[in-house]
Amino acid sequence: MTAYNVVRFRTKPGREQAFIDAHMKAKLDVKGFRKGALIRTGDRTFCIVGEWNDMDSLAAARPQMIGLLDTMRDMLEDLGGDLGVTDPVSGTVVAEIAT
């Protein structure tokens, strides 16, 4: 069953474009990853949304995703509330919305 992950970030002041550029160059070559998109949600805030074949594929790719995050970690600000620099969630599709 299709799965998605969503991760919220806030960049340090002045690091927005570097963060966008890093994502434009990023490659996540792992089994089950379909596509991803970086979305600007506000001033210095972003979310990335990833689409996966299933939760097993997503779970298996976590080390690679963390490795990719590590290349950008210095651009990010702590979100507070014991979250660190990311606020991740993931799950399987329970309803699709038709056009």
Residue pairs with C-beta under 8 A, 6 or more apart in sequence:
1 54
1 55
1 92
1 93
2 51
2 52
2 53
2 54
2 92
2 93
3 51
3 52
3 53
3 54
3 55
3 57
3 58
3 90
3 91
3 92
3 93
4 49
4 50
4 51
4 52
4 90
4 91
4 93
5 49
5 50
5 52
5 58
5 88
5 89
5 90
6 47
6 48
6 49
6 50
6 88
6 89
6 90
7 47
7 48
7 86
7 87
7 88
7 89
8 41
8 45
8 46
8 47
8 79
8 86
8 87
8 88
9 19
9 45
9 46
9 47
9 48
9 76
9 79
9 85
9 86
9 87
10 44
10 45
10 46
10 76
10 77
10 79
10 85
11 18
11 19
11 44
11 45
11 46
11 75
11 76
11 77
12 44
12 75
12 76
12 77
13 44
15 75
15 76
16 44
18 75
19 46
19 72
19 75
19 76
20 38
20 40
22 71
22 72
22 75
23 38
23 48
23 72
26 68
28 36
28 50
28 61
28 64
28 65
28 68
30 57
30 60
30 61
30 64
31 57
31 60
31 61
32 52
32 53
32 54
32 56
32 57
32 58
32 60
32 61
33 50
33 51
33 52
33 57
33 61
34 50
34 51
34 52
34 53
35 50
35 51
36 48
36 49
36 50
36 51
37 48
37 49
38 46
38 47
38 48
39 46
39 47
39 48
39 49
40 46
41 47
44 77
50 58
52 58
52 61
54 92
55 90
55 91
55 92
58 90
69 85
69 86
73 85
76 85
76 86
77 85
78 84
78 85
79 85
79 86
79 87
